Amino acid sequence: MKKIVAAAVSLGLLFTLPALAQTVRNTDKFIKEESGSLIGARIGVRAVRYDGKVIADVDGSGALLPASNTKLITTGCALNALGSDFAMTTKLAMGGEVRDSVLHGDLYIVGGGDPTLGSKDSIALRIQTLFRTWASFLRKAGVKKIDGRIIGDGRFFDGPIECPTWDWEDLGTYYGAGGGGLCFYRNQFDINVAVAGDSVALKPSCPDLPWLDLRNEASVGPAGSGDNLYLFATDLSPVASMRGTFASDRKAKTEECANKFGALTLAHEFRTYLETAGILSEGYSDIDARGRIRSFLEDSRPGECFFGKALPVDSLRVIGSTQSPSIKRIAYVTNHRSDNFYAETLLRTLGREKKGSASYASALAAENEELEALGLDTSHGIHVVDGSGLARHNYIAPEFFCRFLRAMMDCKVFGDYLYTLGQPGKGSYSNRLKDAPDSVKSRIRYKSGSMNGVVCFSGYIEPSDGEKDHTIVFSVMTNNFTGPSWKAYSFIDKVIARLAGEN
């Protein structure tokens, strides 16, 4: 009987393996034929079932620019390492004594990495609710007046606020805003821009940054030349310069720019709120990268600041704290909106929690250790320098994405991770796989990545038969394509639809 079963199994393999090999050959041929429309592009495709069977492989081992597909790894490592319910803590602490209802000393807002403070996201506390809660901490501590400053303390994150390899043109945009241990309004601010005769008029709007020396070096461009304005700024000095051109026929618009002084902005906004609540203070400040209190006096010139000594965090008296949304909720927004700011915060929080440092070197080392803990060989197929994919120094192979996505399926947080991914026909992917039936689109969970010359999609195709082993993990990446982007999206849609037909 055993010999008959063994023989039957052997015969089954004889038929199954050639059939599978033929399927792979046909799919690879299809991919190569369809990629012919992407002249000059470099293509990488890999698709593997959970049980290890290769469905497609066209140059899948070559590392390519992943753009925002990098967030798949950032969010997955953060969820797995920190836990879905992990949250960041922001503390209100006093650097002095309370006598006769007066705090004789400074009030510190001690950041813990929460990227949602003051944001308009639905997952975040409304700013009025947040400030009202903080004000209640003061009242419970018996404070009716502050004989000192409101200090935004972002020391929880050490190191530069941005990845050092980001392009200068990206650093001044909202999607290139770096994040410290304490931020506000996603560390961005808005500037209203309009053509005014032969010049470009700039008017900062929200939030208020009275200390900023905003220099206008922009000029009017020819009709039809579009918006080519870029803000140049760093956290080293409260000076920013708007450069580039704004077409003469462009309508007025709002530029969303990076605010390099998020902690200071929060201190300023909270002080203003406290004044309306009848709690007065002497001013507002933040703490720079060298650990010095940095003050901007109201009667000083924009861009002029003064320095003092900050108290050690462990010497402060904490009077209350608030929590960020959970990591799983932040990761959801990160992947659905492809949010660079949140992604970088998740990476640096991973470094802070696992290595005691939020510097990029420590954060990347922590991420690498998490990848290896998942059983992944990181010696090939991956080189990352940030958490969002904004840097053009990131290189990841489709084959590595597939290894990572398969490994995530065995993690206890996989359900939460899968939920962070989008689906064709919904949200920002509403135009994807238009011709595919809902029965196919509902089985696909993925994340896009795009920048100039780059379009990528990686994710999962859930099996129609419900068998975990038949789940397909895939990565379809295109680089160096100079043609219209719709061609790259169309190619990827066709490839993913073809792969979905395999399970």
MIMAR-278353 format. One record per residue (C-alpha): residue number from 1; z, y, x; residue in one letter. Coordinates in nm, 3 decimals, m for minus. Each point is the difference from the previous one (the first is absolute). Layout:
# MIMAR-278353
R num       Z       Y       X residu
R NUM       Z       Y       X      A
...
//
This chain:
# MIMAR-278353
R num       Z       Y       X residu
R   1   0.000   0.000   0.000      M
R   2   0.090   0.238   0.282      K
R   3  m0.336  m0.072   0.166      K
R   4  m0.183   0.085  m0.324      I
R   5   0.188   0.330  m0.035      V
R   6  m0.065   0.085   0.365      A
R   7  m0.365  m0.079  m0.044      A
R   8  m0.017   0.214  m0.311      A
R   9   0.164   0.290   0.185      V
R  10  m0.245  m0.043   0.287      S
R  11  m0.294   0.002  m0.238      L
R  12   0.144   0.308  m0.171      G
R  13   0.019   0.182   0.332      L
R  14  m0.355  m0.097   0.083      L
R  15  m0.118   0.172  m0.315      F
R  16   0.248   0.289  m0.002      T
R  17  m0.040   0.122   0.358      L
R  18  m0.383   0.025  m0.002      P
R  19   0.018   0.175  m0.339      A
R  20   0.256   0.249   0.135      L
R  21  m0.206   0.056   0.314      A
R  22  m0.307   0.064  m0.215      Q
R  23   0.198   0.249  m0.210      T
R  24   0.109   0.187   0.312      V
R  25  m0.355   0.004   0.137      R
R  26  m0.139   0.129  m0.331      N
R  27   0.269   0.271  m0.031      T
R  28  m0.046   0.112   0.360      D
R  29  m0.375   0.014  m0.053      K
R  30   0.052   0.207  m0.314      F
R  31   0.225   0.243   0.187      I
R  32  m0.248   0.042   0.285      K
R  33  m0.288   0.058  m0.240      E
R  34   0.192   0.256  m0.205      E
R  35   0.122   0.184   0.311      S
R  36  m0.361   0.075   0.090      G
R  37   0.023   0.314  m0.213      S
R  38   0.269   0.140   0.233      L
R  39  m0.227   0.092   0.288      I
R  40   0.189   0.054   0.326      G
R  41   0.335  m0.104  m0.146      A
R  42   0.233  m0.255   0.152      R
R  43   0.115  m0.257  m0.254      I
R  44   0.296  m0.236   0.010      G
R  45   0.084  m0.245  m0.278      V
R  46   0.258  m0.277  m0.018      R
R  47   0.118  m0.195  m0.304      A
R  48   0.239  m0.294   0.013      V
R  49   0.178  m0.205  m0.262      R
R  50   0.378  m0.030   0.022      Y
R  51  m0.044  m0.365   0.098      D
R  52  m0.195   0.115   0.306      G
R  53  m0.355  m0.077  m0.112      K
R  54  m0.246   0.266   0.116      V
R  55  m0.211   0.146  m0.280      I
R  56  m0.193   0.258   0.205      A
R  57  m0.007   0.123   0.356      D
R  58  m0.248   0.258   0.125      V
R  59   0.123   0.153   0.325      D
R  60   0.351  m0.028  m0.142      G
R  61   0.175  m0.010   0.338      S
R  62  m0.122   0.338   0.120      G
R  63   0.254   0.283  m0.029      A
R  64  m0.119   0.300  m0.201      L
R  65   0.138   0.334  m0.118      L
R  66   0.209  m0.091  m0.307      P
R  67   0.073   0.352  m0.134      A
R  68   0.250  m0.032  m0.286      S
R  69  m0.013  m0.380   0.001      N
R  70   0.266   0.052   0.267      T
R  71   0.240   0.075  m0.287      K
R  72  m0.018  m0.364  m0.105      L
R  73   0.183  m0.094   0.318      I
R  74   0.239   0.297  m0.010      T
R  75   0.115  m0.060  m0.356      T
R  76   0.015  m0.377   0.044      G
R  77   0.215   0.018   0.313      C
R  78   0.230   0.262  m0.155      A
R  79   0.053  m0.201  m0.317      L
R  80   0.059  m0.325   0.185      N
R  81   0.226   0.145   0.269      A
R  82   0.208   0.244  m0.207      L
R  83  m0.009  m0.166  m0.342      G
R  84  m0.158   0.123  m0.321      S
R  85   0.312   0.181  m0.118      D
R  86   0.069   0.187   0.326      F
R  87   0.045   0.376  m0.053      A
R  88   0.046   0.303   0.225      M
R  89   0.315   0.213  m0.028      T
R  90   0.021   0.380   0.013      T
R  91   0.348   0.141   0.054      K
R  92   0.163   0.335  m0.062      L
R  93   0.260   0.068   0.270      A
R  94   0.227   0.285   0.108      M
R  95   0.038   0.127   0.354      G
R  96   0.322   0.190  m0.059      G
R  97   0.310   0.030  m0.218      E
R  98   0.043   0.115  m0.359      V
R  99   0.261   0.269  m0.049      R
R 100   0.043   0.203  m0.318      D
R 101  m0.320  m0.149  m0.145      S
R 102  m0.200   0.113   0.304      V
R 103  m0.171  m0.237   0.243      L
R 104   0.063   0.155   0.339      H
R 105  m0.290  m0.159   0.181      G
R 106  m0.349  m0.130  m0.066      D
R 107  m0.120  m0.232  m0.275      L
R 108  m0.229  m0.275   0.137      Y
R 109  m0.264  m0.184  m0.199      I
R 110  m0.011  m0.317   0.209      V
R 111  m0.330  m0.181  m0.044      G
R 112  m0.043  m0.376  m0.005      G
R 113  m0.379  m0.018  m0.011      G
R 114  m0.056   0.037  m0.376      D
R 115  m0.365   0.118  m0.030      P
R 116   0.022   0.076  m0.371      T
R 117   0.239   0.298   0.012      L
R 118  m0.152   0.287  m0.196      G
R 119  m0.322  m0.187  m0.071      S
R 120  m0.169  m0.001  m0.338      K
R 121  m0.034  m0.378  m0.005      D
R 122   0.130  m0.180  m0.306      S
R 123   0.217  m0.222   0.222      I
R 124   0.188   0.302   0.140      A
R 125   0.296   0.189  m0.144      L
R 126  m0.106   0.332  m0.147      R
R 127   0.097   0.272   0.244      I
R 128   0.222   0.174  m0.255      Q
R 129   0.184  m0.326  m0.066      T
R 130   0.040  m0.062   0.373      L
R 131   0.133   0.350   0.071      F
R 132   0.231  m0.012  m0.301      R
R 133   0.147  m0.325   0.132      T
R 134   0.051   0.147   0.347      W
R 135   0.162   0.311  m0.147      A
R 136   0.242  m0.223  m0.189      S
R 137   0.111  m0.151   0.331      F
R 138   0.095   0.348   0.119      L
R 139   0.193   0.079  m0.316      R
R 140   0.190  m0.329   0.024      K
R 141   0.088   0.093   0.359      A
R 142   0.136   0.331  m0.128      G
R 143  m0.271   0.214   0.159      V
R 144  m0.100   0.322  m0.178      K
R 145  m0.130   0.185   0.306      K
R 146  m0.140  m0.100   0.341      I
R 147   0.097   0.215   0.296      D
R 148  m0.281  m0.150   0.203      G
R 149  m0.355  m0.132  m0.034      R
R 150  m0.183  m0.272  m0.189      I
R 151  m0.139  m0.224   0.274      I
R 152  m0.283  m0.249  m0.048      G
R 153   0.086  m0.287   0.236      D
R 154  m0.289  m0.236   0.075      G
R 155   0.149  m0.163   0.310      R
R 156  m0.010  m0.343  m0.163      F
R 157  m0.358  m0.027   0.129      F
R 158  m0.035   0.066   0.372      D
R 159  m0.325   0.069   0.180      G
R 160  m0.305   0.206  m0.103      P
R 161  m0.066   0.026  m0.371      I
R 162  m0.366  m0.111   0.031      E
R 163  m0.186  m0.277   0.176      C
R 164  m0.125   0.150   0.329      P
R 165  m0.349  m0.146  m0.044      T
R 166  m0.083   0.177  m0.327      W
R 167  m0.290   0.245   0.011      D
R 168   0.082   0.370   0.005      W
R 169  m0.208   0.056  m0.313      E
R 170   0.214  m0.254  m0.186      D
R 171   0.337   0.134   0.116      L
R 172  m0.017   0.311  m0.219      G
R 173  m0.102  m0.180  m0.319      T
R 174   0.231  m0.141  m0.266      Y
R 175  m0.108  m0.353   0.095      Y
R 176   0.090   0.070   0.363      G
R 177   0.347   0.140  m0.069      A
R 178   0.254  m0.157   0.231      G
R 179   0.341  m0.099  m0.128      G
R 180   0.345   0.051   0.145      G
R 181   0.330  m0.145  m0.112      G
R 182   0.021   0.272  m0.265      L
R 183  m0.301   0.130  m0.186      C
R 184  m0.089   0.198  m0.311      F
R 185  m0.301   0.013  m0.232      Y
R 186  m0.167  m0.274   0.206      R
R 187   0.005   0.245   0.293      N
R 188  m0.294   0.195  m0.132      Q
R 189  m0.062   0.350  m0.128      F
R 190  m0.282   0.157  m0.195      D
R 191  m0.222   0.290   0.098      I
R 192  m0.228   0.169  m0.253      N
R 193  m0.337   0.070   0.160      V
R 194  m0.279   0.227  m0.122      A
R 195  m0.295   0.196   0.133      V
R 196   0.080   0.372   0.003      A
R 197  m0.311   0.191   0.099      G
R 198  m0.085  m0.092   0.357      D
R 199   0.335  m0.169   0.071      S
R 200   0.210  m0.293  m0.118      V
R 201   0.322   0.091  m0.184      A
R 202   0.305  m0.224   0.045      L
R 203   0.305   0.006  m0.225      K
R 204   0.278  m0.258   0.056      P
R 205   0.142  m0.118  m0.332      S
R 206   0.236  m0.296  m0.029      C
R 207   0.255  m0.053   0.147      P
R 208   0.116   0.329   0.148      D
R 209  m0.005   0.008   0.383      L
R 210   0.123   0.351   0.089      P
R 211   0.043  m0.083   0.369      W
R 212  m0.359  m0.112   0.054      L
R 213  m0.237   0.220   0.198      D
R 214  m0.330  m0.094  m0.168      L
R 215  m0.296   0.132   0.194      R
R 216  m0.340   0.031  m0.165      N
R 217  m0.281  m0.090   0.237      E
R 218  m0.231  m0.131  m0.272      A
R 219  m0.344   0.142  m0.069      S
R 220  m0.254  m0.012  m0.283      V
R 221  m0.268  m0.266   0.048      G
R 222  m0.357  m0.014  m0.132      P
R 223  m0.054  m0.093  m0.364      A
R 224  m0.001  m0.375  m0.044      G
R 225   0.200  m0.069   0.317      S
R 226   0.311  m0.101  m0.196      G
R 227   0.365   0.007   0.097      D
R 228   0.054  m0.043   0.373      N
R 229   0.346   0.153   0.028      L
R 230   0.268  m0.162   0.214      Y
R 231   0.358   0.107   0.054      L
R 232   0.127  m0.031   0.356      F
R 233   0.379  m0.026   0.028      A
R 234   0.281  m0.186   0.177      T
R 235   0.376  m0.033  m0.041      D
R 236   0.049   0.167   0.338      L
R 237  m0.038   0.349  m0.144      S
R 238  m0.010   0.149  m0.353      P
R 239  m0.353   0.126   0.057      V
R 240  m0.314  m0.133  m0.170      A
R 241  m0.365   0.096   0.022      S
R 242  m0.265  m0.058  m0.266      M
R 243  m0.333  m0.052   0.174      R
R 244  m0.352  m0.096  m0.099      G
R 245  m0.235   0.120  m0.272      T
R 246   0.001   0.025  m0.378      F
R 247  m0.343   0.024  m0.164      A
R 248  m0.093   0.330  m0.163      S
R 249  m0.087  m0.179  m0.327      D
R 250   0.319  m0.205  m0.021      R
R 251   0.239   0.066  m0.287      K
R 252   0.363   0.079   0.075      A
R 253   0.209  m0.310   0.063      K
R 254   0.337  m0.120   0.123      T
R 255   0.022  m0.154   0.344      E
R 256   0.276  m0.260   0.037      E
R 257   0.132   0.037   0.353      C
R 258   0.261  m0.163   0.223      A
R 259   0.339   0.167   0.018      N
R 260   0.159  m0.074   0.337      K
R 261   0.340   0.126  m0.113      F
R 262   0.096  m0.225  m0.291      G
R 263   0.374  m0.003   0.074      A
R 264   0.009   0.379   0.028      L
R 265  m0.193   0.035  m0.325      T
R 266   0.250  m0.222  m0.179      L
R 267   0.293   0.199   0.137      A
R 268  m0.164   0.325  m0.115      H
R 269  m0.074  m0.137  m0.348      E
R 270   0.350  m0.143  m0.048      F
R 271   0.159   0.326   0.114      R
R 272  m0.207   0.185  m0.260      T
R 273   0.112  m0.245  m0.267      Y
R 274   0.366   0.038   0.097      L
R 275  m0.029   0.377  m0.025      E
R 276  m0.117  m0.031  m0.361      T
R 277   0.297  m0.231  m0.059      A
R 278   0.239   0.262   0.144      G
R 279   0.066  m0.173   0.334      I
R 280  m0.090   0.243   0.278      L
R 281  m0.065  m0.083   0.366      S
R 282  m0.083   0.190   0.317      E
R 283  m0.349  m0.138   0.065      G
R 284  m0.207  m0.312   0.060      Y
R 285  m0.101  m0.193   0.311      S
R 286  m0.132  m0.333   0.123      D
R 287   0.049  m0.208   0.314      I
R 288  m0.285  m0.032   0.247      D
R 289  m0.109  m0.304   0.201      A
R 290   0.244   0.094   0.278      R
R 291   0.297  m0.004  m0.236      G
R 292   0.040   0.379  m0.018      R
R 293   0.064   0.197  m0.317      I
R 294  m0.305   0.218  m0.057      R
R 295   0.056   0.311  m0.211      S
R 296  m0.250   0.244  m0.148      F
R 297   0.177   0.321  m0.093      L
R 298  m0.120   0.178  m0.312      E
R 299  m0.048   0.331   0.185      D
R 300  m0.186  m0.158   0.294      S
R 301  m0.374  m0.012   0.047      R
R 302  m0.193  m0.308  m0.126      P
R 303  m0.013  m0.255   0.279      G
R 304   0.321   0.127   0.166      E
R 305   0.290  m0.244   0.018      C
R 306   0.344  m0.031   0.159      F
R 307   0.183  m0.306   0.130      F
R 308   0.356  m0.130  m0.017      G
R 309   0.197  m0.320   0.048      K
R 310   0.002  m0.266  m0.271      A
R 311   0.307  m0.212  m0.071      L
R 312  m0.028  m0.376   0.058      P
R 313  m0.085  m0.182  m0.323      V
R 314   0.305  m0.226   0.025      D
R 315   0.230   0.304   0.011      S
R 316  m0.112   0.125  m0.341      L
R 317   0.192  m0.063  m0.323      R
R 318  m0.228  m0.162  m0.258      V
R 319   0.064   0.121  m0.355      I
R 320  m0.277  m0.187  m0.184      G
R 321  m0.329  m0.182   0.031      S
R 322  m0.315  m0.085  m0.193      T
R 323  m0.240  m0.293   0.031      Q
R 324  m0.376  m0.016   0.030      S
R 325  m0.206  m0.224  m0.226      P
R 326  m0.011  m0.361   0.121      S
R 327  m0.238  m0.106   0.274      I
R 328  m0.202  m0.203  m0.252      K
R 329  m0.061   0.313  m0.211      R
R 330  m0.092   0.209   0.303      I
R 331  m0.230  m0.279   0.124      A
R 332  m0.167  m0.010  m0.341      Y
R 333  m0.089   0.369   0.018      V
R 334  m0.094  m0.037   0.367      T
R 335  m0.266  m0.262  m0.072      N
R 336  m0.120   0.117  m0.340      H
R 337  m0.047   0.360   0.112      R
R 338  m0.064  m0.089   0.365      S
R 339   0.276   0.243   0.093      D
R 340   0.013   0.075   0.373      N
R 341   0.331   0.188  m0.017      F
R 342   0.184  m0.285  m0.165      Y
R 343  m0.160  m0.258   0.230      A
R 344   0.114   0.179   0.313      E
R 345   0.352   0.030  m0.143      T
R 346   0.011  m0.375  m0.068      L
R 347  m0.110  m0.078   0.355      L
R 348   0.252   0.235   0.158      R
R 349   0.280  m0.120  m0.228      T
R 350  m0.076  m0.352   0.119      L
R 351   0.044   0.120   0.359      G
R 352   0.322   0.186  m0.083      R
R 353   0.156  m0.299  m0.176      E
R 354  m0.111  m0.269   0.244      K
R 355  m0.004   0.186   0.332      K
R 356   0.234   0.292  m0.057      G
R 357  m0.285   0.243   0.060      S
R 358  m0.274   0.140  m0.225      A
R 359  m0.226   0.097   0.290      S
R 360  m0.349  m0.142  m0.029      Y
R 361   0.052  m0.221   0.304      A
R 362   0.312  m0.157  m0.155      S
R 363  m0.151  m0.024  m0.347      A
R 364  m0.311  m0.179   0.125      L
R 365   0.213  m0.235   0.209      A
R 366   0.205  m0.083  m0.311      A
R 367  m0.315  m0.062  m0.203      E
R 368  m0.139  m0.228   0.271      N
R 369   0.322  m0.203  m0.003      E
R 370  m0.026  m0.036  m0.377      E
R 371  m0.357  m0.124   0.031      L
R 372   0.105  m0.258   0.256      E
R 373   0.293  m0.102  m0.222      A
R 374  m0.262  m0.078  m0.266      L
R 375  m0.151  m0.243   0.250      G
R 376  m0.294   0.222   0.095      L
R 377  m0.144   0.017   0.350      D
R 378  m0.041   0.371   0.068      T
R 379  m0.167  m0.045   0.337      S
R 380  m0.342   0.029  m0.162      H
R 381  m0.155   0.150  m0.310      G
R 382   0.233   0.297  m0.039      I
R 383   0.077   0.330   0.171      H
R 384   0.172   0.265  m0.212      V
R 385   0.146   0.339   0.090      V
R 386   0.113   0.131  m0.340      D
R 387   0.099  m0.114  m0.348      G
R 388  m0.267   0.163  m0.214      S
R 389  m0.325  m0.072   0.183      G
R 390  m0.078   0.368   0.054      L
R 391  m0.039  m0.050   0.375      A
R 392  m0.334  m0.114   0.137      R
R 393   0.189  m0.197   0.264      H
R 394   0.083  m0.280  m0.246      N
R 395  m0.199  m0.322   0.026      Y
R 396   0.054  m0.308  m0.217      I
R 397  m0.224  m0.302  m0.049      A
R 398  m0.076  m0.141  m0.346      P
R 399   0.131  m0.330   0.134      E
R 400   0.340   0.159   0.072      F
R 401   0.018   0.157  m0.345      F
R 402  m0.055  m0.347  m0.146      C
R 403   0.271  m0.150   0.219      R
R 404   0.241   0.272  m0.105      F
R 405  m0.081  m0.022  m0.371      L
R 406   0.045  m0.379   0.006      R
R 407   0.336   0.038   0.177      A
R 408   0.118   0.250  m0.262      M
R 409  m0.056  m0.262  m0.270      M
R 410   0.294  m0.198   0.138      D
R 411   0.242   0.296  m0.003      C
R 412   0.258   0.044  m0.276      K
R 413  m0.126   0.356  m0.055      V
R 414  m0.357  m0.115  m0.063      F
R 415   0.014   0.073  m0.373      G
R 416   0.104   0.359   0.067      D
R 417  m0.260   0.030   0.276      Y
R 418  m0.282  m0.127  m0.221      L
R 419   0.102   0.252  m0.266      Y
R 420  m0.060   0.289   0.244      T
R 421  m0.370  m0.087   0.019      L
R 422  m0.269   0.136  m0.227      G
R 423  m0.259  m0.173  m0.215      Q
R 424  m0.369   0.070  m0.059      P
R 425  m0.061   0.185  m0.324      G
R 426   0.339   0.173   0.006      K
R 427   0.131   0.329   0.140      G
R 428  m0.172   0.115   0.317      S
R 429  m0.211  m0.317  m0.011      Y
R 430  m0.134   0.064  m0.350      S
R 431  m0.357   0.004   0.128      N
R 432   0.026  m0.320   0.203      R
R 433  m0.167  m0.328  m0.106      L
R 434  m0.136   0.162  m0.315      K
R 435  m0.224  m0.295  m0.083      D
R 436   0.267  m0.265   0.052      A
R 437   0.172  m0.146  m0.308      P
R 438   0.366   0.083  m0.059      D
R 439   0.085  m0.364   0.066      S
R 440  m0.112   0.054   0.361      V
R 441   0.136   0.351   0.054      K
R 442   0.344  m0.100  m0.127      S
R 443   0.028  m0.260   0.278      R
R 444  m0.060   0.250   0.282      I
R 445   0.275   0.198   0.172      R
R 446  m0.104   0.214   0.294      Y
R 447   0.027   0.319   0.202      K
R 448  m0.280   0.226   0.117      S
R 449  m0.032   0.193   0.323      G
R 450  m0.249   0.277   0.068      S
R 451  m0.074   0.282   0.240      M
R 452  m0.317   0.140   0.148      N
R 453  m0.226  m0.300   0.071      G
R 454   0.262  m0.253  m0.116      V
R 455   0.043  m0.191  m0.326      V
R 456   0.225  m0.308  m0.021      C
R 457   0.160  m0.216  m0.269      F
R 458   0.253  m0.276   0.060      S
R 459   0.214  m0.200  m0.237      G
R 460   0.033  m0.304  m0.223      Y
R 461  m0.211  m0.185  m0.255      I
R 462   0.231  m0.199  m0.222      E
R 463  m0.136  m0.344  m0.097      P
R 464  m0.135  m0.063  m0.347      S
R 465   0.169  m0.341  m0.003      D
R 466   0.343   0.143   0.093      G
R 467   0.031  m0.210   0.316      E
R 468   0.167   0.197   0.280      K
R 469  m0.199  m0.193   0.261      D
R 470  m0.322   0.135  m0.151      H
R 471   0.100   0.366   0.035      T
R 472  m0.253   0.183   0.216      I
R 473   0.108   0.264   0.249      V
R 474  m0.283   0.220   0.119      F
R 475  m0.092   0.301   0.207      S
R 476  m0.337   0.176  m0.019      V
R 477  m0.038   0.280   0.255      M
R 478  m0.285   0.239   0.077      T
R 479  m0.005   0.242   0.294      N
R 480  m0.243   0.250   0.150      N
R 481  m0.203   0.040  m0.318      F
R 482  m0.174   0.337  m0.013      T
R 483  m0.177  m0.047  m0.332      G
R 484   0.130   0.090  m0.348      P
R 485   0.340  m0.157  m0.062      S
R 486  m0.102  m0.146  m0.335      W
R 487  m0.212  m0.254   0.184      K
R 488   0.302  m0.128   0.190      A
R 489   0.206  m0.019  m0.321      Y
R 490  m0.283  m0.180  m0.178      S
R 491  m0.029  m0.253   0.282      F
R 492   0.374  m0.067  m0.003      I
R 493   0.003  m0.037  m0.381      D
R 494  m0.271  m0.264   0.023      K
R 495   0.180  m0.190   0.275      V
R 496   0.333  m0.004  m0.184      I
R 497  m0.168  m0.108  m0.325      A
R 498  m0.168  m0.283   0.189      R
R 499   0.331  m0.107   0.154      L
R 500   0.169   0.006  m0.341      A
R 501  m0.254  m0.255  m0.115      G
R 502   0.138  m0.244   0.258      E
R 503   0.336  m0.055  m0.174      N
//
